[in-house]
Amino acid sequence: QNKLGMSITNYGFIGNNFTTRSASMEYPLGSGYEHLVRGGLWVGALAVDDNGGFTGVSAGAIDGSQGSASADATEFTPISSKITVRSTLPNSRYFNPDAVSELDYSSTFWDGVAKRALGNNEDHRPMKLEVRQDNYAWSFAEYAHFVVFHYTIKNVGPPLRNVWVGMYDELQTGPKNAYNCWPPSSGCSSVGGWFAKKQVAYTDSLRLFTESYCQNIIDCRNNIAPPMAGMMLLGARPGTVV
Protein backbone atom coordinates (compact mmCIF):
# COMPACT_ATOMS: atom_id res chain seq x y z
CA GLN A 1 0.00 0.00 0.00
CA ASN A 2 1.28 3.47 -0.90
CA LYS A 3 2.05 5.59 2.18
CA LEU A 4 0.65 8.82 0.68
CA GLY A 5 -3.13 9.24 0.84
CA MET A 6 -4.27 11.60 -1.93
CA SER A 7 -7.71 12.84 -2.99
CA ILE A 8 -8.09 13.18 -6.77
CA THR A 9 -11.02 14.13 -9.02
CA ASN A 10 -12.00 13.99 -12.69
CA TYR A 11 -12.21 17.79 -12.90
CA GLY A 12 -8.64 18.93 -12.24
CA PHE A 13 -8.97 19.56 -8.49
CA ILE A 14 -6.70 17.71 -6.05
CA GLY A 15 -7.15 17.43 -2.29
CA ASN A 16 -10.55 17.61 -0.62
CA ASN A 17 -10.54 21.20 0.67
CA PHE A 18 -11.03 19.77 4.18
CA THR A 19 -14.69 19.01 3.57
CA THR A 20 -14.06 15.63 5.21
CA ARG A 21 -11.50 14.02 7.50
CA SER A 22 -10.58 11.50 4.81
CA ALA A 23 -7.10 11.91 3.32
CA SER A 24 -6.61 15.13 1.37
CA MET A 25 -2.84 14.67 1.15
CA GLU A 26 -2.12 12.62 4.26
CA TYR A 27 1.39 11.35 4.90
CA PRO A 28 2.11 8.87 6.28
CA LEU A 29 -1.33 7.50 5.48
CA GLY A 30 -3.21 6.88 8.73
CA SER A 31 -0.98 9.18 10.81
CA GLY A 32 -3.36 12.15 10.82
CA TYR A 33 -0.77 14.52 9.32
CA GLU A 34 -2.39 16.47 6.48
CA HIS A 35 -0.37 18.56 4.04
CA LEU A 36 -2.69 19.95 1.35
CA VAL A 37 -5.92 21.92 1.51
CA ARG A 38 -6.51 22.26 -2.21
CA GLY A 39 -4.65 22.26 -5.50
CA GLY A 40 -5.01 21.87 -9.23
CA LEU A 41 -3.58 22.21 -12.72
CA TRP A 42 -3.14 25.67 -14.27
CA VAL A 43 -2.71 26.35 -18.01
CA GLY A 44 -2.21 29.83 -19.45
CA ALA A 45 -1.77 30.99 -23.04
CA LEU A 46 -2.47 33.68 -25.61
CA ALA A 47 -5.69 32.38 -27.15
CA VAL A 48 -8.42 33.36 -29.58
CA ASP A 49 -12.13 32.65 -29.83
CA ASP A 50 -15.13 34.05 -31.75
CA ASN A 51 -14.81 37.33 -29.83
CA GLY A 52 -11.11 37.83 -30.64
CA GLY A 53 -7.79 37.36 -28.90
CA PHE A 54 -7.37 37.12 -25.15
CA THR A 55 -4.97 36.01 -22.44
CA GLY A 56 -6.51 32.81 -21.13
CA VAL A 57 -6.04 30.86 -17.91
CA SER A 58 -7.75 27.59 -17.08
CA ALA A 59 -7.46 26.62 -13.43
CA GLY A 60 -8.16 23.33 -11.68
CA ALA A 61 -8.29 25.23 -8.38
CA ILE A 62 -8.13 28.83 -7.26
CA ASP A 63 -7.54 30.42 -3.88
CA GLY A 64 -10.50 30.05 -1.55
CA SER A 65 -11.71 29.04 1.89
CA GLN A 66 -11.57 25.54 3.33
CA GLY A 67 -14.75 23.52 3.61
CA SER A 68 -16.37 24.50 0.30
CA ALA A 69 -17.20 21.93 -2.37
CA SER A 70 -14.22 21.23 -4.63
CA ALA A 71 -16.37 20.95 -7.79
CA ASP A 72 -17.25 24.65 -7.40
CA ALA A 73 -13.60 25.73 -7.21
CA THR A 74 -12.46 24.57 -10.66
CA GLU A 75 -12.78 25.82 -14.24
CA PHE A 76 -12.54 22.30 -15.65
CA THR A 77 -15.46 19.95 -16.35
CA PRO A 78 -15.33 16.12 -16.57
CA ILE A 79 -15.31 14.60 -20.05
CA SER A 80 -16.07 11.20 -18.57
CA SER A 81 -17.86 10.48 -15.31
CA LYS A 82 -15.54 7.55 -14.61
CA ILE A 83 -12.05 7.33 -13.14
CA THR A 84 -10.40 4.26 -14.70
CA VAL A 85 -8.31 1.98 -12.47
CA ARG A 86 -5.50 -0.34 -13.67
CA SER A 87 -2.73 -2.32 -11.99
CA THR A 88 0.48 -4.14 -12.93
CA LEU A 89 -0.14 -6.69 -10.14
CA PRO A 90 -1.30 -10.03 -11.61
CA ASN A 91 -3.37 -10.82 -8.51
CA SER A 92 -5.25 -7.49 -8.59
CA ARG A 93 -8.83 -7.31 -9.84
CA TYR A 94 -7.66 -4.22 -11.77
CA PHE A 95 -4.81 -6.05 -13.52
CA ASN A 96 -4.14 -4.69 -16.98
CA PRO A 97 -1.02 -5.31 -19.08
CA ASP A 98 -1.06 -1.64 -20.13
CA ALA A 99 -0.80 -0.39 -16.54
CA VAL A 100 2.26 1.66 -15.51
CA SER A 101 2.19 1.23 -11.73
CA GLU A 102 0.69 -0.99 -9.07
CA LEU A 103 -2.30 1.34 -9.03
CA ASP A 104 -3.08 3.66 -11.96
CA TYR A 105 -5.95 6.14 -11.90
CA SER A 106 -6.95 7.84 -15.15
CA SER A 107 -9.50 10.58 -15.80
CA THR A 108 -10.26 13.17 -18.49
CA PHE A 109 -11.59 16.71 -18.28
CA TRP A 110 -11.65 19.92 -20.31
CA ASP A 111 -12.10 23.67 -19.95
CA GLY A 112 -14.73 24.06 -22.69
CA VAL A 113 -17.63 25.02 -20.40
CA ALA A 114 -17.86 28.74 -19.67
CA LYS A 115 -18.52 28.70 -15.93
CA ARG A 116 -17.35 30.75 -12.97
CA ALA A 117 -15.24 29.15 -10.26
CA LEU A 118 -16.26 29.91 -6.67
CA GLY A 119 -14.29 32.92 -5.45
CA ASN A 120 -13.51 34.21 -8.95
CA ASN A 121 -14.85 37.61 -9.98
CA GLU A 122 -15.08 36.84 -13.69
CA ASP A 123 -16.46 34.14 -15.94
CA HIS A 124 -14.07 31.59 -17.35
CA ARG A 125 -13.23 32.05 -21.04
CA PRO A 126 -12.51 28.59 -22.53
CA MET A 127 -9.37 27.89 -24.52
CA LYS A 128 -10.66 24.43 -25.54
CA LEU A 129 -8.13 22.26 -23.73
CA GLU A 130 -8.61 18.53 -23.16
CA VAL A 131 -6.62 17.04 -20.29
CA ARG A 132 -5.91 13.45 -19.35
CA GLN A 133 -4.70 12.97 -15.79
CA ASP A 134 -2.89 9.75 -14.92
CA ASN A 135 -1.84 8.99 -11.36
CA TYR A 136 0.72 6.30 -10.55
CA ALA A 137 1.37 4.71 -7.16
CA TRP A 138 3.57 1.90 -5.85
CA SER A 139 3.89 0.11 -2.51
CA PHE A 140 7.58 -0.85 -2.32
CA ALA A 141 10.75 0.84 -1.00
CA GLU A 142 11.12 4.58 -1.71
CA TYR A 143 8.39 4.45 -4.35
CA ALA A 144 5.77 4.11 -1.61
CA HIS A 145 6.36 7.68 -0.44
CA PHE A 146 5.00 9.61 -3.43
CA VAL A 147 2.25 9.70 -6.04
CA VAL A 148 2.93 10.73 -9.65
CA PHE A 149 0.64 13.12 -11.54
CA HIS A 150 1.06 12.77 -15.31
CA TYR A 151 -0.87 15.29 -17.42
CA THR A 152 -1.45 15.04 -21.17
CA ILE A 153 -2.80 18.36 -22.45
CA LYS A 154 -4.35 18.60 -25.91
CA ASN A 155 -5.51 21.76 -27.64
CA VAL A 156 -8.77 21.07 -29.51
CA GLY A 157 -9.50 24.72 -30.30
CA PRO A 158 -7.73 27.47 -32.27
CA PRO A 159 -3.92 27.66 -32.05
CA LEU A 160 -2.41 28.86 -28.77
CA ARG A 161 0.76 30.89 -28.26
CA ASN A 162 3.12 31.21 -25.27
CA VAL A 163 1.60 28.30 -23.36
CA TRP A 164 2.53 27.95 -19.70
CA VAL A 165 1.64 24.99 -17.50
CA GLY A 166 1.84 24.96 -13.72
CA MET A 167 0.28 23.77 -10.49
CA TYR A 168 -1.50 25.75 -7.80
CA ASP A 169 -1.19 23.98 -4.44
CA GLU A 170 -2.11 25.29 -1.01
CA LEU A 171 0.28 23.24 1.09
CA GLN A 172 -0.23 23.49 4.84
CA THR A 173 0.94 20.73 7.12
CA GLY A 174 -0.91 20.10 10.36
CA PRO A 175 -1.99 17.44 12.90
CA LYS A 176 -5.54 16.45 11.95
CA ASN A 177 -6.03 14.33 15.06
CA ALA A 178 -5.39 17.33 17.33
CA TYR A 179 -8.70 18.92 16.24
CA ASN A 180 -12.08 17.84 17.58
CA CYS A 181 -13.88 19.83 14.87
CA TRP A 182 -13.53 19.78 11.08
CA PRO A 183 -12.67 21.83 9.07
CA PRO A 184 -9.99 22.78 11.62
CA SER A 185 -10.31 26.01 13.58
CA SER A 186 -8.45 27.66 16.45
CA GLY A 187 -11.27 27.03 18.91
CA CYS A 188 -11.10 23.25 18.86
CA SER A 189 -7.41 22.45 19.33
CA SER A 190 -4.67 23.17 21.84
CA VAL A 191 -2.28 23.96 18.96
CA GLY A 192 -4.46 26.82 17.73
CA GLY A 193 -5.45 27.56 14.13
CA TRP A 194 -4.32 25.44 11.21
CA PHE A 195 -2.93 28.11 8.90
CA ALA A 196 0.07 30.49 8.69
CA LYS A 197 2.37 27.93 10.30
CA LYS A 198 4.73 26.82 7.62
CA GLN A 199 8.33 26.82 6.48
CA VAL A 200 8.82 26.64 2.72
CA ALA A 201 11.85 26.11 0.51
CA TYR A 202 12.66 25.65 -3.16
CA THR A 203 15.59 23.61 -4.50
CA ASP A 204 16.22 24.94 -7.99
CA SER A 205 18.52 22.11 -9.09
CA LEU A 206 15.80 19.56 -8.31
CA ARG A 207 12.81 21.74 -9.26
CA LEU A 208 11.47 20.76 -5.84
CA PHE A 209 9.18 22.84 -3.59
CA THR A 210 8.91 21.72 0.04
CA GLU A 211 6.75 22.74 2.99
CA SER A 212 6.81 21.74 6.64
CA TYR A 213 5.03 22.70 9.86
CA CYS A 214 6.43 25.69 11.78
CA GLN A 215 4.51 27.01 14.80
CA ASN A 216 6.30 30.38 14.83
CA ILE A 217 9.53 32.05 13.74
CA ILE A 218 11.23 31.72 17.14
CA ASP A 219 10.26 28.09 17.81
CA CYS A 220 9.00 25.94 14.92
CA ARG A 221 7.90 23.09 17.24
CA ASN A 222 7.79 20.93 14.14
CA ASN A 223 7.41 17.84 16.34
CA ILE A 224 3.69 18.72 16.33
CA ALA A 225 3.58 17.61 12.68
CA PRO A 226 7.02 16.22 11.71
CA PRO A 227 6.61 15.00 8.09
CA MET A 228 7.60 17.29 5.22
CA ALA A 229 5.53 17.63 2.04
CA GLY A 230 6.78 18.49 -1.42
CA MET A 231 5.97 18.97 -5.09
CA MET A 232 8.57 18.16 -7.74
CA LEU A 233 8.56 18.66 -11.50
CA LEU A 234 9.76 15.43 -13.12
CA GLY A 235 9.80 16.69 -16.70
CA ALA A 236 7.83 17.93 -19.69
CA ARG A 237 7.56 17.03 -23.39
CA PRO A 238 7.92 18.48 -25.97
CA GLY A 239 10.31 21.37 -25.50
CA THR A 240 11.98 22.39 -22.26
CA VAL A 241 10.91 24.04 -19.05
CA VAL A 242 13.07 26.82 -17.66
Solvent accessible surface area in square Angstrom, and as a share of the most:
residue,aa,sasa,rsa
1,Q,162,0.72
2,N,20,0.10
3,K,90,0.38
4,L,20,0.10
5,G,8,0.08
6,M,37,0.17
7,S,27,0.17
8,I,41,0.21
9,T,18,0.10
10,N,18,0.09
11,Y,40,0.15
12,G,0,0.00
13,F,1,0.00
14,I,1,0.00
15,G,2,0.02
16,N,16,0.08
17,N,0,0.00
18,F,1,0.00
19,T,69,0.40
20,T,58,0.34
21,R,97,0.35
22,S,65,0.42
23,A,21,0.16
24,S,0,0.00
25,M,12,0.05
26,E,12,0.05
27,Y,48,0.18
28,P,50,0.32
29,L,71,0.35
30,G,67,0.65
31,S,37,0.24
32,G,3,0.03
33,Y,52,0.20
34,E,1,0.00
35,H,1,0.00
36,L,0,0.00
37,V,1,0.01
38,R,3,0.01
39,G,0,0.00
40,G,0,0.00
41,L,1,0.00
42,W,92,0.32
43,V,1,0.00
44,G,15,0.15
45,A,5,0.04
46,L,58,0.29
47,A,7,0.06
48,V,65,0.37
49,D,45,0.23
50,D,153,0.79
51,N,134,0.69
52,G,28,0.27
53,G,61,0.59
54,F,28,0.12
55,T,105,0.61
56,G,3,0.03
57,V,65,0.37
58,S,0,0.00
59,A,2,0.02
60,G,0,0.00
61,A,0,0.00
62,I,20,0.10
63,D,102,0.53
64,G,35,0.34
65,S,82,0.53
66,Q,50,0.22
67,G,35,0.34
68,S,24,0.15
69,A,55,0.43
70,S,18,0.12
71,A,51,0.40
72,D,75,0.39
73,A,0,0.00
74,T,1,0.01
75,E,9,0.04
76,F,0,0.00
77,T,35,0.20
78,P,51,0.32
79,I,87,0.44
80,S,44,0.28
81,S,106,0.68
82,K,145,0.62
83,I,59,0.30
84,T,70,0.40
85,V,37,0.21
86,R,44,0.16
87,S,0,0.00
88,T,53,0.31
89,L,71,0.35
90,P,114,0.71
91,N,140,0.72
92,S,30,0.19
93,R,210,0.77
94,Y,77,0.29
95,F,99,0.41
96,N,48,0.25
97,P,115,0.72
98,D,99,0.51
99,A,14,0.11
100,V,80,0.46
101,S,0,0.00
102,E,28,0.13
103,L,58,0.29
104,D,2,0.01
105,Y,73,0.28
106,S,14,0.09
107,S,6,0.04
108,T,41,0.24
109,F,0,0.00
110,W,72,0.25
111,D,0,0.00
112,G,16,0.15
113,V,64,0.37
114,A,72,0.55
115,K,61,0.26
116,R,129,0.47
117,A,1,0.01
118,L,96,0.48
119,G,68,0.65
120,N,41,0.21
121,N,132,0.68
122,E,108,0.48
123,D,91,0.47
124,H,9,0.04
125,R,89,0.33
126,P,24,0.15
127,M,5,0.02
128,K,78,0.33
129,L,3,0.01
130,E,60,0.27
131,V,3,0.02
132,R,98,0.36
133,Q,2,0.01
134,D,7,0.04
135,N,4,0.02
136,Y,26,0.10
137,A,13,0.10
138,W,43,0.15
139,S,48,0.31
140,F,99,0.41
141,A,71,0.55
142,E,128,0.57
143,Y,101,0.38
144,A,1,0.01
145,H,80,0.36
146,F,80,0.34
147,V,30,0.17
148,V,23,0.13
149,F,52,0.22
150,H,71,0.32
151,Y,43,0.16
152,T,70,0.41
153,I,57,0.29
154,K,125,0.53
155,N,58,0.30
156,V,64,0.37
157,G,27,0.26
158,P,55,0.35
159,P,111,0.69
160,L,33,0.16
161,R,156,0.57
162,N,101,0.52
163,V,74,0.42
164,W,178,0.63
165,V,84,0.49
166,G,33,0.31
167,M,81,0.36
168,Y,52,0.20
169,D,35,0.18
170,E,38,0.17
171,L,6,0.03
172,Q,1,0.00
173,T,0,0.00
174,G,1,0.01
175,P,13,0.08
176,K,12,0.05
177,N,113,0.58
178,A,41,0.32
179,Y,7,0.03
180,N,130,0.67
181,C,42,0.25
182,W,48,0.17
183,P,51,0.32
184,P,2,0.02
185,S,55,0.36
186,S,74,0.48
187,G,77,0.74
188,C,17,0.10
189,S,21,0.14
190,S,119,0.77
191,V,22,0.12
192,G,23,0.22
193,G,25,0.24
194,W,5,0.02
195,F,75,0.31
196,A,97,0.75
197,K,24,0.10
198,K,83,0.35
199,Q,104,0.46
200,V,77,0.44
201,A,59,0.45
202,Y,124,0.47
203,T,57,0.33
204,D,109,0.56
205,S,104,0.67
206,L,89,0.44
207,R,91,0.33
208,L,41,0.20
209,F,76,0.32
210,T,22,0.13
211,E,0,0.00
212,S,14,0.09
213,Y,5,0.02
214,C,13,0.08
215,Q,36,0.16
216,N,70,0.36
217,I,176,0.89
218,I,170,0.86
219,D,72,0.37
220,C,33,0.20
221,R,108,0.39
222,N,81,0.42
223,N,114,0.59
224,I,28,0.14
225,A,0,0.00
226,P,76,0.48
227,P,21,0.13
228,M,116,0.52
229,A,7,0.05
230,G,31,0.30
231,M,55,0.25
232,M,98,0.44
233,L,71,0.35
234,L,124,0.62
235,G,42,0.41
236,A,52,0.40
237,R,210,0.77
238,P,133,0.84
239,G,59,0.57
240,T,125,0.73
241,V,71,0.41
242,V,165,0.95
